[in-house]
Amino acid sequence: MSQTEFSSQKLHPDLLKNLSSLGYKEMTPIQAQSLPHILSGKDVIAQGKTGSGKTAAFALGLLEKLKVKQFRVQSLVLCPTRELADQVAKEIRRLARTIHNIKVLTLCGGMPFGPQVGSLEHGAHIVVGTPGRIEEHLRKGTLKLNNLSTLVLDEADRMLDMGFQPSLDAIVEYIPSKRQTMLFSATFPDQIQSIAKRIMASPVMVQVESTHDTSTIQQHFFKVADDKQRLTALRLLLMKYRPESSVVFCNTKRETQEVADALVGYGFSAQALHGDLEQRDRDQALVRFSNKSVSVLVATDVAARGLDIEALDAVINYQLARDTEVHIHRIGRTGRAGSKGIACSFYSDKEHYKVVMLEEYLDRMIVSEPLPPINLLDKPVFYSEMETLQIDGGKKQKVRAGDILGALTGEDGIPGAAVGKINIADNWSYVAVSRDVYKLALQKLGQGKLKGRSFRVRLISR
């Protein structure tokens, strides 16, 4: 038996059986290096980016030591954003399918507090949540962690970037000191080292080479004189490459919004993603970008965390990242799965020191390229291929993807090929349809019935 197979680990037969039914056989590098330590109860610090398989590594550790009959919160997983918390909770539930009566609860900000209190009164084994909301529940006494045996900090660097340090410190005060702590982080700034020292006991360090092979990524650098030229440069590159989906990284929330608004003003299909957006607007931005109704997402590093977009044609650094590891992480989002990716970065004289740091890191000279010809801006702007419709009915109204597809493609409907991604939330659903048939799609959904009921349907635009 290979050392990298899950069956080589001391895992409960039910967990192994489920892993095999999910098609998990070989461990990823981060799982192979961290799982033995996690299962032996040690504190672990692991360097792992989204997509490295880190969730399964800590989830299997939690599930292996879980006492199902003890209906108390035994594990707490802290995540920087609600999107990531939802993703992590979903993965834990998938891995726990063969363990009966296990309760995983998600507690995040941006959601009503009352229903969460009700859910907590019914009890849970594992809680996944964002630091601010977890701290609030602890402070109000609605969440009790006296029986906690495992604490996981997922994407710890982002939690610190988002200003969650005080909340993390406060949460640790409520947790038994005799526990196992796991910390996962894509980068290792000094703050991470210091938090690890404070909350961990002799941790084992696991570092996996970056899963982002940058060899399939063409990197281009452009020197700009000022902010006005930055925006012109961005428009020129979007017109030259016409990427179906691209992320533009800015270093501040304000600039993110300004750049997105400016692009929309010029006719591009763009959307901002940053921490000041209301949760509903964040959710809509992510849905529209992943279903191809928005082609340009302008984002801060923090907001783009946990973005699960498979094929990204281009990444544009509106400003260079504050540190080189973040730069590599940004550009690693394009050129995935062997496809060619484009990464373009702008810098001014003031940012020259970042260029020098990058040259050392990449071990290559960075030469500024000329921008595409200015007359490209005379051409018509390209559109995204899809539009998103929102239906005011979701899981709670028993709406399923099949119902939506049926209503759209029924008699005199739109072709199945014109229907894109369908996302179903608790009280509403989103469906992407080809831009050229969206009016007919609106009509079909608005006049037809889903589950024997009529639901309000509208086109989502900015």
C-alpha positions as CSV (number, residue, x, y, z in Angstrom):
1,M,0.0,0.0,0.0
2,S,1.3,3.4,-1.0
3,Q,2.2,5.8,1.8
4,T,0.2,8.5,0.1
5,E,-3.1,6.6,0.1
6,F,-5.7,7.6,2.7
7,S,-5.9,3.9,3.7
8,S,-2.3,4.1,5.1
9,Q,-3.6,6.5,7.8
10,K,-5.2,5.4,11.2
11,L,-8.7,6.4,10.2
12,H,-12.0,4.9,11.2
13,P,-13.2,2.3,8.6
14,D,-16.4,4.3,8.0
15,L,-14.4,7.4,7.2
16,L,-12.2,5.4,4.8
17,K,-15.2,3.8,3.2
18,N,-16.8,7.3,2.6
19,L,-13.5,8.7,1.2
20,S,-13.3,5.9,-1.3
21,S,-16.9,6.4,-2.3
22,L,-16.1,10.1,-2.9
23,G,-13.2,9.1,-5.1
24,Y,-10.5,10.2,-2.6
25,K,-7.7,7.7,-2.8
26,E,-4.4,9.5,-3.0
27,M,-3.6,12.3,-0.5
28,T,-2.5,15.7,-1.8
29,P,1.0,16.8,-0.6
30,I,-0.5,18.9,2.3
31,Q,-2.7,16.0,3.4
32,A,0.2,13.5,3.3
33,Q,2.5,15.7,5.3
34,S,0.0,17.0,7.9
35,L,-2.5,14.2,8.5
36,P,-0.3,11.9,10.4
37,H,0.6,14.7,12.9
38,I,-3.0,15.8,13.1
39,L,-4.2,12.3,13.8
40,S,-1.6,11.9,16.5
41,G,-3.0,14.9,18.3
42,K,-0.2,17.4,17.7
43,D,-0.6,21.1,17.1
44,V,0.1,21.8,13.4
45,I,1.0,24.9,11.4
46,A,0.5,24.2,7.6
47,Q,1.1,26.4,4.6
48,G,-1.8,25.8,2.2
49,K,-3.7,27.7,-0.3
50,T,-7.3,27.3,-1.4
51,G,-7.4,24.2,-3.5
52,S,-4.5,22.4,-1.8
53,G,-6.8,19.9,0.0
54,K,-6.2,21.5,3.5
55,T,-9.9,21.3,4.4
56,A,-10.0,17.6,4.1
57,A,-6.8,17.3,6.2
58,F,-8.2,19.1,9.2
59,A,-11.8,17.8,8.7
60,L,-10.6,14.2,8.9
61,G,-8.7,15.0,12.1
62,L,-11.9,16.5,13.7
63,L,-14.1,13.7,12.6
64,E,-11.7,10.9,13.7
65,K,-11.6,12.1,17.3
66,L,-15.3,13.3,17.5
67,K,-17.5,11.6,20.1
68,V,-20.9,11.6,18.5
69,K,-22.8,10.6,21.7
70,Q,-21.3,13.6,23.5
71,F,-23.7,16.3,22.1
72,R,-21.4,19.3,22.9
73,V,-19.3,21.6,20.7
74,Q,-16.0,19.7,20.3
75,S,-14.4,21.5,17.4
76,L,-14.4,25.1,16.2
77,V,-13.2,26.2,12.8
78,L,-12.6,29.9,12.2
79,C,-12.6,31.3,8.7
80,P,-12.2,34.9,7.3
81,T,-15.3,35.0,5.2
82,R,-18.8,33.6,5.1
83,E,-18.1,32.1,1.6
84,L,-15.2,30.1,3.0
85,A,-17.1,29.1,6.1
86,D,-19.9,27.7,3.9
87,Q,-17.4,25.9,1.7
88,V,-15.6,24.3,4.7
89,A,-18.9,23.3,6.5
90,K,-20.1,21.7,3.2
91,E,-16.8,19.7,2.9
92,I,-17.0,18.6,6.5
93,R,-20.6,17.3,6.0
94,R,-19.5,15.5,2.8
95,L,-16.7,13.7,4.7
96,A,-19.0,12.9,7.6
97,R,-21.7,11.3,5.5
98,T,-21.2,7.9,7.1
99,I,-21.3,9.2,10.7
100,H,-24.9,9.3,11.9
101,N,-26.4,12.2,13.8
102,I,-23.5,14.5,13.4
103,K,-24.4,18.2,13.6
104,V,-22.2,20.9,11.8
105,L,-23.3,24.4,12.4
106,T,-22.3,27.6,10.5
107,L,-22.2,30.9,12.5
108,C,-21.3,33.9,10.4
109,G,-21.9,37.7,10.5
110,G,-24.2,39.2,7.9
111,M,-26.8,36.7,8.9
112,P,-29.6,37.2,11.5
113,F,-28.5,36.5,15.1
114,G,-31.8,35.1,16.5
115,P,-32.1,31.9,14.3
116,Q,-28.4,31.1,15.2
117,V,-29.3,31.2,18.9
118,G,-32.1,28.8,18.2
119,S,-29.8,26.4,16.3
120,L,-27.3,26.5,19.2
121,E,-29.9,25.6,21.7
122,H,-30.4,22.4,19.8
123,G,-26.7,21.6,20.1
124,A,-23.9,20.9,17.7
125,H,-20.7,18.9,17.5
126,I,-18.7,21.2,15.1
127,V,-19.0,24.9,14.7
128,V,-17.6,26.7,11.6
129,G,-17.8,30.5,11.6
130,T,-16.3,33.9,11.3
131,P,-14.4,35.4,14.3
132,G,-16.6,38.5,14.8
133,R,-19.8,36.5,15.1
134,I,-18.2,33.6,17.1
135,E,-16.9,36.2,19.6
136,E,-20.4,37.8,19.9
137,H,-22.0,34.4,20.7
138,L,-19.3,33.7,23.3
139,R,-19.8,37.1,24.9
140,K,-23.5,36.7,25.1
141,G,-23.2,33.2,26.5
142,T,-25.1,31.6,23.6
143,L,-22.1,29.5,22.6
144,K,-20.3,27.4,25.2
145,L,-16.9,25.9,24.4
146,N,-16.0,24.2,27.7
147,N,-15.9,20.8,25.9
148,L,-13.8,22.0,23.0
149,S,-10.9,19.7,22.1
150,T,-9.9,21.1,18.6
151,L,-9.4,24.7,17.3
152,V,-8.7,25.3,13.6
153,L,-7.7,28.7,12.2
154,D,-8.2,28.5,8.4
155,E,-6.6,31.2,6.2
156,A,-5.2,32.8,9.3
157,D,-3.2,35.4,7.3
158,R,-6.5,36.7,5.9
159,M,-8.2,36.8,9.2
160,L,-5.3,39.0,10.5
161,D,-5.5,41.1,7.3
162,M,-9.1,41.7,8.0
163,G,-8.5,43.0,11.5
164,F,-9.7,39.9,13.4
165,Q,-6.7,39.7,15.7
166,P,-8.6,41.1,18.7
167,S,-11.5,38.7,18.1
168,L,-9.1,35.7,17.8
169,D,-7.4,36.7,21.1
170,A,-10.8,37.1,22.8
171,I,-12.1,33.7,21.5
172,V,-9.0,31.8,22.8
173,E,-9.8,33.1,26.3
174,Y,-13.0,31.0,26.2
175,I,-11.4,27.8,25.1
176,P,-9.8,25.1,27.3
177,S,-6.0,25.4,27.2
178,K,-5.7,21.6,26.8
179,R,-6.7,21.3,23.2
180,Q,-5.3,20.6,19.7
181,T,-4.8,23.7,17.6
182,M,-4.3,23.8,13.8
183,L,-3.3,26.9,11.8
184,F,-3.5,27.0,8.0
185,S,-2.2,30.0,6.1
186,A,-1.1,30.8,2.6
187,T,1.6,33.2,3.7
188,F,3.7,33.6,6.9
189,P,3.9,37.2,8.0
190,D,5.4,38.0,11.4
191,Q,1.9,38.3,12.9
192,I,1.3,34.6,12.2
193,Q,4.5,33.6,14.0
194,S,3.5,35.6,17.0
195,I,-0.1,34.3,17.2
196,A,1.2,30.8,16.8
197,K,3.6,31.3,19.7
198,R,0.7,32.5,21.9
199,I,-1.9,29.9,21.2
200,M,0.0,26.8,20.2
201,A,2.0,24.2,22.0
202,S,5.2,22.9,20.2
203,P,3.6,23.0,16.7
204,V,4.8,20.9,13.8
205,M,5.5,23.0,10.8
206,V,4.3,21.6,7.4
207,Q,5.2,23.6,4.2
208,V,4.1,22.4,0.8
209,E,5.6,23.9,-2.4
210,S,3.1,26.3,-4.0
211,T,0.5,24.4,-6.0
212,H,0.5,27.2,-8.5
213,D,3.0,26.4,-11.2
214,T,3.6,29.9,-12.7
215,S,5.4,28.4,-15.8
216,T,2.1,28.5,-17.9
217,I,1.6,32.1,-17.0
218,Q,2.9,34.9,-19.2
219,Q,3.8,37.8,-17.0
220,H,3.8,41.4,-18.4
221,F,4.8,44.6,-16.6
222,F,3.8,48.1,-17.6
223,K,5.2,51.3,-16.1
224,V,2.5,54.0,-15.6
225,A,3.0,57.7,-14.8
226,D,-0.1,58.3,-12.7
227,D,-3.6,57.0,-11.8
228,K,-5.2,58.4,-14.9
229,Q,-2.7,56.4,-17.0
230,R,-3.3,53.3,-14.9
231,L,-7.0,53.3,-15.8
232,T,-6.2,53.9,-19.5
233,A,-3.7,51.0,-19.4
234,L,-6.3,48.7,-17.8
235,R,-8.9,49.6,-20.5
236,L,-6.3,49.0,-23.3
237,L,-5.3,45.5,-21.9
238,L,-8.9,44.5,-21.5
239,M,-9.6,45.5,-25.1
240,K,-6.4,43.8,-26.4
241,Y,-6.9,40.4,-24.6
242,R,-10.7,40.5,-24.3
243,P,-10.6,38.0,-21.4
244,E,-13.9,36.1,-20.8
245,S,-13.1,36.3,-17.0
246,S,-10.5,38.4,-15.4
247,V,-9.7,39.7,-11.9
248,V,-8.2,43.1,-11.3
249,F,-6.5,43.4,-8.0
250,C,-6.4,46.8,-6.1
251,N,-4.8,47.4,-2.7
252,T,-7.7,49.4,-1.1
253,K,-11.5,49.0,-0.9
254,R,-12.0,52.6,-2.1
255,E,-9.9,52.1,-5.2
256,T,-11.6,48.8,-6.0
257,Q,-15.0,50.5,-6.1
258,E,-13.7,53.5,-8.1
259,V,-12.1,51.3,-10.7
260,A,-15.1,49.1,-11.1
261,D,-17.4,52.2,-11.4
262,A,-15.1,53.7,-14.0
263,L,-15.0,50.5,-16.1
264,V,-18.8,50.3,-16.0
265,G,-18.9,54.0,-17.1
266,Y,-16.8,52.9,-20.2
267,G,-19.3,50.1,-21.0
268,F,-17.4,47.1,-19.5
269,S,-19.2,44.4,-17.6
270,A,-17.4,44.9,-14.3
271,Q,-18.2,44.4,-10.6
272,A,-16.4,45.4,-7.4
273,L,-15.7,42.9,-4.6
274,H,-14.5,44.3,-1.3
275,G,-15.2,44.1,2.5
276,D,-17.5,47.1,2.7
277,L,-20.2,45.5,0.4
278,E,-23.4,44.2,2.0
279,Q,-23.4,40.4,2.2
280,R,-26.2,40.2,-0.4
281,D,-24.2,42.3,-2.9
282,R,-21.1,40.2,-2.3
283,D,-23.0,37.0,-2.9
284,Q,-24.5,38.4,-6.1
285,A,-21.1,39.6,-7.3
286,L,-19.6,36.1,-6.8
287,V,-22.6,34.4,-8.5
288,R,-22.5,36.8,-11.5
289,F,-18.7,36.4,-12.0
290,S,-18.7,32.6,-11.7
291,N,-21.6,32.2,-14.1
292,K,-20.0,34.5,-16.7
293,S,-22.5,37.5,-16.5
294,V,-19.7,39.7,-15.3
295,S,-16.4,39.5,-17.1
296,V,-14.2,41.7,-14.9
297,L,-14.1,41.4,-11.1
298,V,-12.2,44.2,-9.4
299,A,-11.2,43.0,-6.0
300,T,-9.1,43.4,-2.9
301,D,-6.9,40.4,-1.9
302,V,-9.0,39.8,1.2
303,A,-12.3,39.7,-0.7
304,A,-10.9,37.5,-3.4
305,R,-9.9,34.8,-0.9
306,G,-11.9,31.6,-1.3
307,L,-12.9,32.6,-4.8
308,D,-13.4,29.3,-6.5
309,I,-13.1,30.2,-10.2
310,E,-11.7,27.4,-12.3
311,A,-10.6,29.1,-15.5
312,L,-9.4,32.6,-15.1
313,D,-8.1,34.1,-18.4
314,A,-6.2,37.0,-16.9
315,V,-5.1,38.6,-13.7
316,I,-4.3,42.3,-13.7
317,N,-2.5,43.9,-10.8
318,Y,-3.7,47.5,-10.8
319,Q,-1.0,48.0,-8.2
320,L,1.7,45.6,-7.2
321,A,0.9,43.6,-4.1
322,R,2.4,44.7,-0.8
323,D,4.6,41.6,-0.6
324,T,5.9,39.1,-3.2
325,E,4.2,36.0,-1.9
326,V,0.8,37.7,-2.4
327,H,1.9,38.6,-5.9
328,I,2.6,34.9,-6.7
329,H,-0.7,33.9,-5.1
330,R,-2.6,36.5,-7.2
331,I,-1.2,35.5,-10.5
332,G,-1.4,31.8,-9.6
333,R,-5.2,32.2,-10.1
334,T,-4.8,32.2,-13.9
335,G,-3.2,29.6,-16.1
336,R,-4.6,26.7,-14.0
337,A,-4.9,23.1,-15.2
338,G,-2.2,23.7,-17.9
339,S,-4.1,26.4,-19.8
340,K,-2.2,29.5,-20.7
341,G,-2.8,32.5,-18.4
342,I,-2.0,36.1,-18.6
343,A,-0.8,38.2,-15.7
344,C,-0.3,42.0,-16.2
345,S,1.1,44.3,-13.5
346,F,1.2,48.1,-13.4
347,Y,3.8,50.0,-11.4
348,S,4.9,53.7,-11.0
349,D,8.2,55.2,-10.0
350,K,7.0,55.2,-6.4
351,E,6.6,51.4,-6.5
352,H,10.1,50.7,-7.8
353,Y,11.2,49.1,-4.6
354,K,8.5,46.4,-5.1
355,V,9.8,45.7,-8.6
356,V,13.3,45.2,-7.1
357,M,11.9,42.7,-4.5
358,L,10.0,40.9,-7.3
359,E,13.1,40.6,-9.4
360,E,14.9,38.9,-6.6
361,Y,12.0,36.6,-5.9
362,L,11.4,35.7,-9.5
363,D,15.1,35.7,-10.3
364,R,14.6,37.6,-13.5
365,M,14.9,41.2,-14.8
366,I,11.6,43.0,-15.0
367,V,11.3,45.1,-18.2
368,S,8.5,47.5,-18.8
369,E,6.6,46.7,-22.0
370,P,4.9,49.3,-24.2
371,L,1.1,49.5,-23.8
372,P,-1.2,48.4,-26.7
373,P,-2.0,51.2,-29.3
374,I,-4.4,53.8,-27.9
375,N,-6.8,53.5,-30.9
376,L,-8.0,50.2,-29.5
377,L,-10.3,52.4,-27.3
378,D,-12.2,53.4,-30.4
379,K,-13.5,49.9,-30.8
380,P,-16.8,48.8,-29.2
381,V,-16.4,47.2,-25.8
382,F,-17.0,43.5,-25.5
383,Y,-19.9,42.1,-23.4
384,S,-20.1,39.1,-21.1
385,E,-21.9,36.3,-22.7
386,M,-24.5,35.7,-20.0
387,E,-27.1,37.5,-17.9
388,T,-28.3,36.6,-14.4
389,L,-31.9,36.2,-13.4
390,Q,-32.9,36.2,-9.7
391,I,-36.0,34.2,-8.7
392,D,-37.6,35.0,-5.3
393,G,-37.8,31.3,-4.3
394,G,-35.1,28.9,-3.1
395,K,-34.5,25.8,-1.0
396,K,-37.1,26.8,1.7
397,Q,-39.7,27.0,-1.1
398,K,-38.5,23.6,-2.3
399,V,-37.3,25.0,-5.6
400,R,-34.8,22.8,-7.3
401,A,-32.5,23.3,-10.3
402,G,-34.5,20.9,-12.4
403,D,-37.7,23.0,-11.8
404,I,-35.9,26.1,-13.1
405,L,-34.4,24.3,-16.1
406,G,-37.8,22.8,-16.9
407,A,-39.6,26.1,-16.8
408,L,-37.0,27.7,-19.0
409,T,-36.7,25.0,-21.7
410,G,-40.4,23.9,-21.8
411,E,-42.8,24.6,-24.6
412,D,-41.5,27.5,-26.8
413,G,-38.8,28.0,-24.2
414,I,-35.1,28.7,-24.6
415,P,-32.6,26.0,-25.7
416,G,-30.9,24.0,-22.9
417,A,-27.5,25.1,-24.2
418,A,-28.5,28.8,-23.4
419,V,-28.9,28.0,-19.7
420,G,-25.8,28.4,-17.6
421,K,-25.0,28.0,-13.9
422,I,-27.9,27.7,-11.4
423,N,-27.3,28.7,-7.8
424,I,-30.0,28.0,-5.2
425,A,-29.9,29.7,-1.8
426,D,-32.5,29.5,1.0
427,N,-35.0,32.0,-0.2
428,W,-33.9,32.8,-3.8
429,S,-32.2,31.3,-6.8
430,Y,-30.0,32.6,-9.6
431,V,-29.8,31.3,-13.1
432,A,-27.5,32.4,-15.9
433,V,-28.9,32.5,-19.4
434,S,-27.4,33.6,-22.7
435,R,-27.6,37.4,-23.2
436,D,-29.4,37.0,-26.5
437,V,-32.4,35.1,-25.0
438,Y,-32.6,36.7,-21.5
439,K,-35.9,38.5,-22.4
440,L,-37.6,35.3,-23.4
441,A,-36.2,33.6,-20.3
442,L,-37.6,36.4,-18.0
443,Q,-40.9,36.0,-19.7
444,K,-40.9,32.1,-19.3
445,L,-40.0,32.3,-15.6
446,G,-42.3,35.2,-14.9
447,Q,-45.4,33.8,-16.5
448,G,-44.8,30.1,-15.8
449,K,-44.9,28.3,-12.4
450,L,-42.3,26.6,-10.3
451,K,-43.6,24.0,-7.9
452,G,-47.1,25.1,-8.8
453,R,-46.4,28.7,-7.6
454,S,-45.6,32.0,-9.3
455,F,-42.3,33.6,-8.2
456,R,-41.1,37.1,-8.8
457,V,-38.2,37.1,-11.3
458,R,-35.9,40.0,-12.2
459,L,-32.7,40.7,-14.2
460,I,-29.8,41.5,-11.9
461,S,-27.6,44.3,-13.2
462,R,-25.6,46.7,-11.2
